[in-house]
Amino acid sequence: MWQLHQFPLCPFSRKVRLLMAEKNIAYELVRTLPWEQGEELCRLNHAGRTPVLADSGRNLALADSRAICEYLEETVERNPMLSGSSAARAEIRRLIALFDEGFFNDVTGPLLNEKMKKRLFFRQPPDSRMLREAMKAAHEHLYYLDWLVDTRNWLAGPMLSLADLTAAAQISVADYLGGIDWTGHEQSRTWYAVMKSRPSFRPLLAEKMEGIQPPAHYALVDA
């Protein structure tokens, strides 16, 4: 069986978990904290990062969320999340990169560093200026998300895709850490409520990171 090495607030692991749930792929979770640089994680992925999807029976270990998702798309035909014409697939990949790189670098990454890593690893308080900058950047990204929701059925087109799973994974971590203000973003909020209501999302909403409590609205499907 697949084993997914991850920790609860890793947005890239969340993306893989959502995809595997949508495709009904069985797996078990292995809690791994990359900043501890554990021997097993470094053996499976020399970069020492999560997620890693491994199956010892196949002598196979896959690293990097985009590589993992592409592998699953190519090997599991159920519920394709990277489909359509070449142009449609290119648009899905563009939005995946936008959220995995742009949103993470501007919003999720700084929030994780200030509100999780500093607290759990360095025992330091967060930098309030960095938190304000991350929340300001979140607004800018949500304005674009509003436009996507206004002009398309789903983020990349007429069907639910890996772009939606990627965006929801990043936003869910930022929301857990209190970094999302939905004021003025009703389109994005409605889309995210739909994502939260999917069965694939329920395990994420129920899972907590030790020592860090999410806001009261975090697990509410309609909030």
N, C-alpha and C positions, 0 to 999 in steps of 0.2 A: 504493500500500500504506500501511496505517496505520504511523505512527511513534509510539512511546511514549517521551516524555521523562520520565526517571526516574533514580534512583540506587539501588544495590543494597539499601540499608537503609531505603528509604521504604516504610512499611507500607501506605500508600494505593496506591502504585504496585503493590505486591505483590498487593493485592486485585484490581486491574484485570488484572494478568498471569494470575492464577489463573482469573478469569472468562473471559478470552480463550482460554486453553488449554482450559478445559472446553468451550467453544463451538467450539473448533477454528478460531479466527479468526487469520489470518496477520498478523504485524506484525514490525517491527524495533525494537530498542532504541536509544535515544539517551541517552548518559550526560550527565546534567545535574545540577549541584550548586546548589540554590536559594540557598544562602547566598552564592554568588559573584555572584548577580543578573546573569546573563548576558543579553546583548541579545536573543538568540533566545527565551529563556524568557519574558522580560517582554513581548516582542511577541506571543507566543501566549497568555499569561495575565498580565494586568496585575497580578495579586496576586503574581506571581513564585514560584509554588509548583508542586511536582510532585504528581500526575502531570498531563501534558497529552497527549492523544491527538489526533494531527493527520494529515490526509491532504491534501497539497497538490493532488492531482488533483481533489479535491472542493471545494477551497477551504474546508475545514472544520477547526476546532480546538476540541476539547472540554476543559474544565478541571473540576476537582473530581471525586474518585473516585466519589462517589455519583451525580453527574450523568452521568458516563461510563458507569457500570454500568447505570443506568436506560436510557440511550440504547441500549446494546448489547442489553439485554433486549427493548426495543421493536422493534429492527430485525433481530435475528438470532433465529430461532425455535428453533434447535438447543439442546437441553439447557437448558431454562428454569431459572433459579435464583431467580426471584421469581414463584412461581405459587401456585395453590390459591385458596381462597375469599378474600373481602375481609378477613376476620378473620385468615386465615393469612398473607396478605401484610402486614398491619399488624404482626403479631408478628415477621415477618422484618425489617421495617424498624425495629422497636423494638430488636431485638438488634444490628442494624447500627449504629444510633446509640449503643448502649451501649458497643460496642467501639471504634468510631471516635472517640467523644468521651470516655467515661469511662475506658476502659482506656488510651487514648492519653494523656490528660491526667495520669493517675495513675502510669502505668508506662512505656509506650514513649517518650513525649515526654521525660520526665526522663532516662531512660537514654540516649537519643540525644544529648541536650544534654551530659550529663556524660561519656560514654564515646566519643562520636564528634566532635561539634562542637567541644567544648573542646580535644580532642586534635589534630584536623586543622586547625582554623581559628584558634583562639586560642593553641594550644600551651600549654595549662594542664592541671594535673592535675584529676581529678574530685573532687567534694565527697563524701566518704564518707557523710556524714549523708544527703544526697539519695539516694545509692544504697541505703542501708538503708531509707529511706522508700518508695522505688519497689518494692523487693522485698517489703516488708510489704504494700503495696497489692496487689501481684500475688497474694499468698496470698488476700486477700479476694475478688478477682475469680475466682480459681480455685475457691474454695468454691462460688460461684454456678454456675460452669461445671460443677462436679461434680454439682450438683443438676439442671441441665438434662440432662446425660448420663444420670443415673439415671432421669429421668422421661419421656424422649423417645428416639426412634430417632436423631434428629439434633437439633441445637440448637433449631431452631424448629418441629420436627414430624417427620413420617414420612419426609421426603425431604431429601437434601442440598440446601442452599440458599445464597444469598448471605450469610446470617448465618454459616454455617460458614466460608466463604471469608474473610470479614471478620475473624472471631475468629482464624483460623489465621494470617492475614497479620500481625496485630498481635503475636500470641504468638511467631511465628517470629523477628521482629526482637528482641523482648525476650530470647528464648532465645539468639540469636546473640550478644547483648551480655552474656550471663551473668546475666541478671536473673530467671530463673525457677528456683525450687526446687520440684521435683515431689513432694517428700516430703509424704505425706498426701493426695495428689491423684491417686490411681490411676485414677479415672474420667476425669479430664481428660487424663491422660497417655495412656491407651488411645485416647481419641478423637483426640488429636493425632497419635499413631502411625499411625492410619488415614489421617488427612489427609496426613501426610508420605509415605505409600506410594502416593498417587495420582500418575499420570504428570504431571499439571499442576504438581505440587510439585517435581519433580526439578530443573528448572533453577534454582529458588530455592536449593535446598540446595547446589548446586554452585558458586554465585556467591559471591565474596568482596569485601569492601570493603578497598581498599588500606590497609595500615597497621593493620588491626584484625582479629585472628584470632578465630574463634569457639571455644567449648569443644569438646573432643574428641567429645562426644556429639551435637553439633548436627546433623550430616548423617546420623546413624545412624537408620534407619527405626524400629527397635525400642527406641530409647532416649529 
